[in-house]
Amino acid sequence: MESNETALGAAFDHDAIAREVESRFGEFFRSRVNPTAAQRDRDYATFAPELLAEMAALGLVGFTAPREIGGGGRTWEEWGHALEEIGYRCEDTGLPMLLSYRETATNLMYTSGMRGRPHLIERYAEPAVRGRHFIGWLYTEETDAFDFTTRVARRDGAWVLDGMKKASTGAPTCTCWIVYARIEDSDDTMVVLVEAADPGVTTLPQRSLGMRSLGVSSVRFDNVVLGDDRIIQATDGLSHSQLFVNERRVTGSSWLLGRMRALIQHIIDDTLPKSRFGRRLVEFDTFIAAIGRMQAALESARALLYRVLHRVEQGKHRSSYLHDPLVAVSKYVATEAAVLCADTAQRLAGDHGFFERFEIDRYLRDFYSIVPIIGGQYAIETELGRRVLFFHKGRGDASEPRPLHRPESDA
């Protein structure tokens, strides 16, 4: 009989993934990424396309993409565990987030191609795996999905796109974007492919609290003309978007755990030389208990994430529904754990958490930056609360969700 521990995915060999990440990518992070992490943060500088192409050659891009297009063909569960180790070893928090973002965008492009749009695979997904295309995802505006100001309309045999998206991750190196726009004179949403070189496309850099190496920018569309070959999905873009959102929440939790591990070790190393009243600070019960609180938060988030990763691999997650609740909770719990760690670290570090030269401030800013993104904390609370009230009102079984929108089309 299978034990509960195995059922929750605890039997997965995380140590094997950790050894693989170290052997394949560890030296790359130490020599090519970590030495310049602080400078990138100060300069709001992102990663050069040449460096990203080097990462693709190493296998850091396309880890889960099919082998037939040059990907690693690995499972999503393996990728989640790998991202934790990448987050632990990479001192620039923006990089594991960018890698997870690009992985999901590339997979989404491949999936879209398999649904009757094969040219998307040849032109975009396969080059992305090989580091020749960098795919972005543009959804967020200052309104909800049912009232997008970004519109697409049919004009003279072509589609014309106008509007603005609030934030693009990795915008300076994006060569194309998956864009969600409301269809003119309709309540429906279309998904289109826009290239950075298309006339009428403008990126506007945005300064951020943390993860500054992401190169976040707004993207504006002014009379951008698109052919039918740029249509990714003609209707029900909301369903399409959920394939991205649910995966992003899983991977956002994954690499964040690694960064939390690194912060705990950084705080211990920073405190080791300090003493008060003739005693080393690390010997004080208050310090030991604080480290224990941080570790407890980390382990709680890890237990839930590993369960989610295993569940996703078994195909039990609900990617075609408006937010898988357990995936959303995993992101929520990991973020709350990270904020607790950041708050505790700031108190333990004292003035070392204030001055840049101790490199603790970046952890704090990066962790607090997770709160409003990848599905903000309040948004997740609202989603979960609405779900509970919905089933309470109908006395339904919360374990059997009902579709909140049309199911995805195979077209």
C-alpha positions in Angstrom: 0.0 0.0 0.0 1.3 3.4 -0.9 2.2 5.6 2.1 0.9 9.1 2.5 4.4 10.4 2.3 4.8 8.9 -1.2 1.4 10.1 -2.3 2.4 13.6 -1.4 5.5 13.4 -3.6 8.0 13.3 -0.8 9.6 10.2 -2.5 10.9 12.4 -5.3 14.7 12.4 -5.3 15.4 16.1 -4.8 19.0 15.4 -3.9 19.6 13.9 -7.3 18.3 17.1 -9.0 20.4 19.2 -6.7 23.5 17.3 -7.8 22.5 17.7 -11.4 22.0 21.4 -11.1 25.3 21.9 -9.4 27.2 19.8 -12.0 25.5 21.4 -15.0 25.0 25.0 -14.0 26.7 25.7 -10.7 30.0 27.0 -12.2 28.1 29.1 -14.7 26.2 30.9 -11.9 29.4 31.4 -9.8 31.5 32.8 -12.7 29.0 34.4 -15.1 26.1 35.6 -13.0 26.8 36.1 -9.4 29.9 38.4 -9.6 27.8 41.1 -11.4 24.4 40.6 -9.6 24.8 43.6 -7.3 25.9 45.8 -10.2 22.9 44.8 -12.3 20.6 45.6 -9.4 22.1 49.1 -8.9 22.0 49.8 -12.7 18.6 48.3 -13.4 20.5 46.3 -16.0 19.1 43.1 -17.5 20.8 40.1 -19.0 22.3 40.5 -22.5 20.9 38.3 -25.3 24.3 36.7 -25.7 24.3 35.6 -22.1 20.7 34.3 -22.5 21.8 32.3 -25.6 24.6 30.8 -23.6 22.1 29.7 -21.0 20.0 28.1 -23.7 23.0 26.2 -24.9 23.6 24.9 -21.3 20.0 23.7 -21.1 18.7 26.4 -18.7 16.1 27.2 -21.4 13.7 24.6 -22.6 14.3 22.2 -19.7 10.8 20.8 -20.1 10.3 21.4 -23.8 9.9 18.4 -26.1 13.1 16.8 -27.4 11.9 17.1 -31.0 12.3 20.9 -30.8 15.6 20.8 -29.0 14.3 20.8 -25.4 15.3 18.7 -22.5 12.1 16.7 -22.4 12.1 16.7 -18.6 9.0 16.6 -16.4 7.4 19.6 -14.8 8.1 18.1 -11.4 11.8 17.9 -12.2 11.8 21.5 -13.4 10.2 22.7 -10.1 12.8 20.9 -8.0 15.6 22.2 -10.3 14.3 25.8 -10.0 14.6 25.6 -6.2 18.3 24.7 -6.6 18.8 27.3 -9.2 17.3 29.9 -6.9 19.6 28.7 -4.1 22.8 29.0 -6.2 22.0 32.1 -8.3 22.5 35.4 -6.4 20.5 37.4 -8.9 16.8 36.7 -8.0 15.7 38.0 -11.4 17.4 35.2 -13.3 15.4 32.2 -11.9 12.2 34.2 -12.2 13.1 35.0 -15.9 14.0 31.4 -16.6 10.7 30.1 -15.2 8.8 32.8 -17.1 10.4 32.0 -20.4 10.0 28.3 -19.9 6.3 28.7 -19.4 5.9 31.1 -22.4 7.8 28.7 -24.7 5.7 25.8 -23.6 2.6 27.8 -24.1 3.7 28.7 -27.6 4.4 25.0 -28.3 1.0 24.0 -26.9 -0.7 26.6 -29.1 1.1 25.3 -32.1 -0.1 21.8 -31.4 -3.7 23.0 -31.5 -3.8 23.7 -35.2 -1.2 26.4 -35.5 2.0 24.4 -36.3 3.9 27.5 -37.7 4.1 28.8 -34.2 6.3 25.9 -33.2 8.7 26.3 -36.2 8.9 30.1 -36.1 8.9 30.8 -32.3 8.9 27.8 -29.9 11.8 25.9 -31.4 14.0 29.1 -31.9 13.2 30.0 -28.3 14.5 26.7 -27.0 17.7 27.3 -28.9 18.2 30.9 -27.6 17.3 32.6 -30.9 13.9 33.9 -29.8 12.8 35.3 -26.4 9.1 35.0 -25.9 7.2 37.4 -23.5 3.6 37.3 -22.2 1.4 40.3 -22.0 -1.8 40.2 -20.1 -1.9 42.7 -17.1 -3.6 46.1 -17.4 -5.0 48.5 -14.9 -8.3 46.7 -15.2 -9.7 43.1 -15.2 -9.7 40.6 -18.0 -13.4 41.4 -18.9 -12.6 45.1 -19.6 -9.3 45.2 -21.4 -8.4 48.5 -23.0 -6.1 46.7 -25.4 -8.3 46.0 -28.4 -8.0 44.1 -31.6 -10.2 44.8 -34.6 -10.6 43.6 -38.2 -9.6 46.3 -40.7 -9.1 45.8 -44.5 -8.4 42.1 -44.3 -6.0 42.3 -41.4 -6.1 42.6 -37.6 -5.2 45.9 -36.0 -4.0 46.0 -32.3 -4.1 49.1 -30.1 -3.6 49.6 -26.4 -1.0 49.1 -23.6 0.1 46.4 -21.3 1.4 47.4 -17.9 4.3 45.1 -17.4 6.5 42.7 -19.5 9.1 40.6 -17.8 12.4 40.6 -19.7 11.1 43.2 -22.1 14.5 44.5 -23.3 15.3 41.1 -24.7 11.9 39.9 -25.8 11.7 39.3 -29.5 8.0 38.6 -29.5 5.0 38.5 -27.1 1.9 36.5 -26.5 -0.8 39.3 -26.2 -4.3 39.2 -24.9 -6.7 41.7 -26.3 -10.5 42.3 -26.3 -12.1 41.8 -29.7 -13.8 45.0 -30.8 -17.6 45.1 -30.3 -17.4 41.8 -28.3 -16.9 40.6 -24.7 -14.5 37.9 -25.9 -10.7 37.9 -25.9 -8.3 37.0 -28.7 -4.7 35.9 -28.3 -2.2 37.3 -30.8 1.5 37.1 -31.5 3.3 40.5 -31.7 7.0 40.8 -32.7 9.1 43.5 -31.1 10.1 44.7 -34.6 6.5 45.3 -35.7 5.8 48.9 -36.5 3.8 50.6 -33.7 5.3 48.6 -30.8 7.0 50.6 -28.1 8.6 49.5 -24.8 8.7 51.8 -21.8 11.1 50.8 -19.0 9.7 50.7 -15.5 11.8 51.0 -12.3 10.9 48.4 -9.7 11.3 47.7 -6.0 13.2 44.5 -6.5 14.3 41.9 -9.1 15.6 44.8 -11.1 17.5 42.6 -13.6 14.2 41.5 -15.0 14.1 44.6 -17.1 10.3 45.1 -16.6 8.7 47.5 -19.1 5.3 48.5 -20.2 4.5 47.8 -23.9 2.4 50.1 -26.1 0.6 49.1 -29.3 -0.3 51.9 -31.8 -2.1 50.6 -34.9 -0.1 47.4 -35.0 -1.1 45.4 -38.1 -1.2 41.6 -37.8 -1.9 38.9 -40.4 -4.0 35.8 -39.7 -0.8 33.9 -39.1 -0.3 35.9 -35.9 -3.6 34.7 -34.3 -2.7 32.2 -31.6 -6.3 31.7 -30.4 -9.2 33.4 -32.0 -11.6 33.3 -29.0 -11.7 32.5 -25.3 -8.3 34.0 -24.5 -9.1 33.7 -20.7 -8.8 29.9 -20.9 -5.6 30.2 -22.8 -4.2 32.6 -20.2 -4.8 30.2 -17.3 -2.3 27.7 -18.8 0.3 30.3 -18.2 -0.9 31.7 -14.8 -1.2 28.3 -13.1 2.3 27.2 -14.2 3.8 30.6 -13.3 2.5 30.3 -9.8 4.0 26.8 -9.4 7.4 27.9 -10.6 7.3 31.2 -8.7 7.1 29.1 -5.5 9.9 26.9 -6.7 12.7 29.3 -7.1 11.6 31.4 -4.2 12.3 28.5 -1.8 15.9 28.5 -3.0 16.3 32.2 -2.4 14.9 31.7 1.1 17.4 29.0 1.8 20.2 31.3 0.6 18.9 34.2 2.8 18.9 32.0 5.9 22.5 31.0 5.3 23.5 34.6 4.5 22.1 35.9 7.8 23.9 33.2 9.8 27.2 33.9 8.0 26.7 37.7 8.6 26.0 37.2 12.3 28.8 34.7 13.0 31.5 37.5 13.7 29.2 39.5 15.9 29.2 39.5 19.7 27.4 41.2 22.5 28.2 41.2 26.2 31.0 38.8 25.7 28.9 36.2 23.9 28.6 35.4 20.2 25.2 36.5 18.9 24.6 33.1 17.2 24.5 31.6 20.7 21.6 33.8 21.9 18.3 31.9 22.2 16.5 34.7 20.5 18.7 34.4 17.5 18.4 30.6 17.4 14.6 30.9 17.7 14.4 33.4 14.9 16.4 31.2 12.6 14.0 28.4 13.6 11.0 30.5 12.6 12.5 31.2 9.2 13.3 27.5 8.7 9.8 26.5 9.8 8.3 28.9 7.2 10.5 27.5 4.5 9.7 23.9 5.3 5.9 24.6 5.4 6.1 26.2 1.9 8.3 23.4 0.6 5.9 20.7 1.8 3.0 22.3 0.0 5.0 23.0 -3.1 6.3 19.4 -3.4 2.7 18.2 -3.1 1.6 20.6 -5.9 4.5 19.6 -8.1 3.6 15.9 -7.8 0.0 16.6 -8.4 0.8 18.6 -11.5 2.9 15.8 -12.8 0.1 13.3 -12.3 -2.2 15.6 -14.3 -4.5 16.3 -11.4 -4.2 20.1 -11.5 -7.0 22.1 -13.1 -5.2 24.2 -15.7 -8.4 24.8 -17.7 -10.2 26.4 -14.8 -10.0 29.9 -13.6 -7.2 29.3 -11.2 -6.3 26.0 -9.7 -6.9 26.6 -5.9 -4.1 24.4 -4.6 -1.6 26.0 -7.0 -2.8 29.4 -5.9 -2.4 28.5 -2.3 1.2 27.2 -2.9 2.2 30.6 -4.3 0.4 32.4 -1.5 2.1 30.3 1.3 5.5 30.6 -0.3 5.2 34.4 -0.6 4.0 34.7 3.0 6.9 32.6 4.1 9.3 34.7 2.1 7.9 37.9 3.7 8.3 36.4 7.1 11.9 35.5 6.3 12.6 39.0 5.0 11.1 40.7 8.0 13.0 38.4 10.4 16.3 38.8 8.5 16.0 42.6 8.6 15.6 42.6 12.3 18.5 40.2 12.8 20.8 42.0 10.4 20.4 45.4 12.0 22.2 48.1 10.1 23.7 45.4 7.8 20.2 45.1 6.3 20.2 48.8 5.6 23.5 49.3 3.8 24.0 48.0 0.2 27.5 46.7 0.8 26.3 43.8 3.0 24.0 42.6 0.1 21.1 41.8 2.4 18.9 44.6 1.1 18.5 42.9 -2.2 16.9 39.8 -0.6 14.4 42.1 1.2 13.4 44.1 -1.8 13.2 41.0 -4.0 11.0 39.1 -1.5 8.6 42.0 -0.9 8.3 42.3 -4.7 6.7 38.9 -4.9 3.6 40.1 -3.0 1.8 41.9 -5.8 3.0 39.7 -8.8 2.3 36.2 -10.1 -1.2 36.7 -8.8 -1.2 39.2 -5.9 -1.7 38.0 -2.4 -5.0 39.9 -2.0 -6.2 38.6 -5.4 -5.5 35.0 -4.3 -7.4 35.6 -1.1 -10.3 36.9 -3.0 -10.3 34.0 -5.5 -10.3 31.5 -2.6 -12.9 33.3 -0.6 -15.2 33.6 -3.6 -14.8 29.8 -4.3 -15.7 28.9 -0.7 -18.7 31.1 -0.7 -19.8 29.8 -4.1 -19.8 26.2 -2.9 -21.3 27.1 0.4 -24.2 28.8 -1.3 -24.8 25.8 -3.6 -23.8 23.2 -1.0 -21.6 21.8 -3.6 -18.6 19.6 -3.2 -15.5 21.9 -3.2 -13.4 19.0 -4.4 -15.3 18.9 -7.7 -14.9 22.4 -9.3 -17.3 23.7 -11.9 -16.0 25.5 -15.0 -16.1 29.2 -14.7 -15.8 29.8 -18.4 -15.9 27.9 -21.7 -13.6 24.9 -21.9 -10.5 25.3 -24.1 -10.9 24.7 -27.8 -8.6 22.3 -29.6 -8.6 24.7 -32.6 
